Amino acid sequence: MAKIKNSTNELNSRRIGKLWTALNKYGIYTEDELKKAVEEMQPLNISCMVAPINNNNKKAN
C-alpha cells in the first residue's frame, strides 16, 4: 500500500512540476499570480463543445 501511495505522490509531483513549468512561460510563478490571472481572464465561450450535433447531413450555419 505504501509503495502505491509513493508512486501516486511521485506522479502528482511530476504533473504539478509540469504545470508550473507551463505557467512560468506566461509569467506566473506563484499561487497568488495564478489566482489573479484566473480572476482577470475573459469569459470562455465553450458553446462549440457543448452545442447539439447536427445529424441531418446538412451544412451547419
KARA-V574466 format. One record per helix or strand of 3 or more residues. SS is the DSSP state (H for helix, E for strand). FROM is the first residue (numbers start at 1). TO is the last residue. If there is no record, write none. Layout:
ss: (SS | SS)
from: (FROM | FROM)
to: (TO | TO)
This chain:
ss: (H | H | H)
from: (2 | 31 | 47)
to: (24 | 39 | 50)
